[in-house]
Amino acid sequence: MALILANDGIDASAKQALIDLGHVVDTAKYEGDALLARLAEVDAVIVRSATKIRNPEIDAGAAGNLKLIIRGGVGVDNINVDYAEEKGIEVRNTPAASSSAVAELALGHMLSLARHIGEANVTMRQGKWLKKQYSGTEIAGKTLGLIGFGRIARSLAFKCLALGMDVIFHDCLQLEGDNCEQKCLEDVLREADYISLHVPFSGGKPLIGKEEFELMKDGVFIINCARGGVVDEDALVDAIEAGKVAGAALDVFEVEPLENERVRNCDKISLTPHIGAATAEAQARIGDNIVDIIKERL
């Protein structure tokens, strides 16, 4: 029997499966000193993006029984993986479970931007009939530029190719994609009508800032459903206000919940509260993956 902390919650069916295996599952939300104390008592901790497992949390767990950290999702940038492994604590994630869900959200944002769906929804409820103002564009025939070409980006590429888009991508690895052409970052920035980010953020300078916006086409659309910090939020608003960027969609932010007032008040930015993996299907798959990992490791 293991004591497992799911500090950011867990799918109900996965929780029950773990209980059926004889484990004790704590789904309370701990923060600060309370989290440190609890980590010293548990055998495994499951987190999503909200809980950060940095050196103090790892030290607390290593002083007790912690053997396993599981990130229910793709990236592990909220966990100091190297330090955890130095302390003998294994780190795992569920990289494939939410690929389709995040790709579908990115595509939804693209369609919303192209046809002003988000803006029109708001102004219609204000009693406005801005039919002429909301003349949009079609995504068919446009070029999607993907920065990063992992599972989520490949899923989005497949969907957009089916809708008649051309797809180019940049990745630090030499990769191949069916009907997708790999290019250098600068060429992707120059050629794409839509740019979607699918890379981790490890701190430091944003990947997309003032200089990168200057390379882009006039009227480009930006989508970030990857990680906050990948795009410089103030530089993005500057580029929108200058007419360089026609619109943007953000599901992730430098600070969460969103604090940047310029982003919040920019009506050319479509906003969602970090819901990329928030589908019933994705959460069930994540839960199943977590159960499999715990069966294997504990």
N, C-alpha and C positions, 0 to 999 in steps of 0.2 A: 504494500500500500504506500502511495506517495501523497504528500500534501502539495497541491498545485494552486497557485495564485493566478487567476485570470484578471489582471488589474484593469484592463480596458474592456472587460466583458468577453463573452464567448457565445457562439450559437447554442441555443438551448438543446438541440439534439446532440451536439458534441459534448456538452456538459453532462448530459445523461449517460452518454456512452462511457465517459471517463468514470462516472460514479458506478456504472454497471461493472467496470473492470476492477472496482474495489478502491478507487482513489477518492480522496477528499478534495473538493473543488471550492475554493473561496473566490467569489466574484465581487467582493467589496472593493471599493476604490480607495486606495491608500496614497497619501502624498507626504512629502517631507520626512520628518523623523519617523512617522508611523509606517511609511513605506520601508524605510531602512530596517526597522525592527521586524516587520513582517518578512522581509527577504531573508533574514537570518534564520527564520523558522521553516521555510518552505523548501521542497525538493526541486520545484520547477516554477518558473514564472512565464506567463503568456502575456504579451503586450501587443498593441497595435501601434499607432503613431503618436498617441497622446503621452504615454509614459516614456520617459527617457531613462535608459539604464546606462549611466556614466560610471566613472570610477568609484564614487562613494557608494552607489548602489551595489556595484560588483564587490567591493570590499566587504560590505555588510553581508551579502550572500555567501561569499567565500569563507567568512568567519563562522558560518552556520552550515546548513545542509544543501545549499543551492548547487545543483549539478547541471541544470539545463535552462536556457533562455530561448523562448520561441517567439519570433515576430510573426504575428498573423497578418501576413501581407508580403509585399515584394522586397522593398529596400530594408536595410538594417542600419541606416544612418542615425537612428535614435539609440543605437547600442554601440558601446565601445568594444567592438568584437575582439580585436587583438588583445586588449587588456583582460577581457573575460577569459579568453583561451589561455593566457599566461597564468591565470588563477585556477586553471583546470575546469572551467565551466564551458560547456559546449553551447554554441549558438546556432540555431536553425531558423529557417523561415519557410514560407509557403509561396514560392515565386510564380507558380502557374495558375493558382486558384482564381485570381481576380483579373486576369489579362483581358478577357472579353468584356467584363463590366467596365473597366477603365477605358478601353477602346471605344465602347459604345457611348460613354459620356463625352469623350473628346469629339466623336462624330456628331453627337447631339448639339454640342456647343458650336461646331462648325456650321451646321445647318441653321442654328439660331442666329449666328452672326450674318450669314449670307442673306437671310430673309428678314432680319430685324424682329425676330419673334419675341425676344425678351423685352425690347423697348416697346413694341406695339402692345404687348400684354399690359404693360404698366399704363401707357397713355390711354388705351381704350377704357380702362377702369377709371381714368380721370375724366371721362366724357369726351375725349378728343377723337376725331376721325381724320387721321393723317395719312390717308391713302396715297397721295402723291409723294409724300416725304419718305415712304417706306418702299420705294422701288429698289429691289435687291439684285442679286446676281446668282447665277447657277454655279454649283460646284463642279458639274460635269465639264470636262475640258480644262479645268484649272490644274495647277501643279501643287501637290502637297509635298512639303519638305519636312522630313522627320529627322530630328536630332537625337541620336540614340536609336538602335535597331534591335532591341530585345523583344521579348514576348509580346508586350503590349503594343509596341510600335508595329510589329509584324501583323498583329491582329487588326490594327487600324488600317494598315496598308491594304490588306486583303479586302476589307470592307469598302475602302475608297476606290480601289481599282474596279470593283464591281459597279460602282456608281459613275464610272467614266472618268476618273481623275488620273493624271499622271503622277507617279510617286518617285521622288528622289530621296536619298538619305545620306546622313553622315554618321559614322560610328568610328570610335578609336580602334576597333578591330577590323581586319579585312574580312568582310562578310559578303554573302551573296543573298539576294532576295528575288524571288520570281517576279519578273516584269518590273523590278525596281532597280534604279541605278545608283550606285554609291559615288559620292562626290566629296570634295573637300568642304569644310564648313563654310568657307567664304562663298563658294559657288551655290551651296544650298540656300544661304541667306540672300544671295542676289537673285536667284531664279524662282523661288517659291512664291506662290500666291497665298498659301496657308503654311504656317510653320508650327509644328507641334513638337513639344519637348518631352523627351522620354529618357532622362538621365538622372542619376542621383546628385545630391548636393552635399559636399563634404566640408562646407565652410569656405570662407575667403570671398574672392571676387565673383559676382554673378557671371554665368556664362554669357548671358545676353544683357548687354548694357548699351550705353550711348553709342559707342563705336559700331557695335553690331547692328543697331537700328539704322544707322546711316548707310550701311551696305544694302539694306533691303529695298525691294520695290516700293514705290509709292502705292498706298492702298492695300498693303499686306495685312493679313490677319494672324494673330498670335494666340496659340492655345497652350496652356500649361496645366496639365493634370498630373505632373510628376512630383516635384518637390518645391516648396517655397524656397526662395533664395536663388533659384536657377535664373530667374528673370529679375532684373533691377526694377522694382515697382515704380519708383519715381521717374526713372528714365522712360519706362513704358508710357506713363501718363504724359510726359513731355512729348514723346513721339506721336501720341494720339492728338494732342493739342496742336502740334505742328502740322498735322495732316499727313504725316509719313505712314502711320499705322491707322487703318480704317476701323479696326476694332480688335478686341482681345477677349479671351475667356480664361478665367482663373478658377481652379478648384483648390489650389494650395497657395500659401502665403508666407511671407517672411516671418510674420508673427501670427500665431493662431490662438484664439479667434482673431479675425482681421481687425487691425488697428489703424491701418493707413487710410486717413480720411480722403486723400486724393483718389485713391483707388475706389473707395466706397461711393464717392460722389460722381465718378466718371460714368456717364450713361452709355459710353461706348464699350464698356467692359461688362461682360456677362459673368456673374459671380455664382459660385456654388460652394457650400461649406465643407470641403474635403470629403466628398461623397463618392469618389471614384469607385471604390470597392463596395459601396453600400447597396448591394442588391441581395435579395433573399438567396439567389442561386450562388453568388460568389461567397457569401458568408457560410453557406452550407458546405461548399467545397473547402474553404479555409478550415472550418471545423473538422471535417473529415481528415484533412492533411495533418492537423494538430494531433488528433487521436492516433493516427498512424505513427507519427514521430514519437509520441509518448509510449505507445506499445513497443516500439523498437528500442527506445533508449532507457526506459525506467521499468 
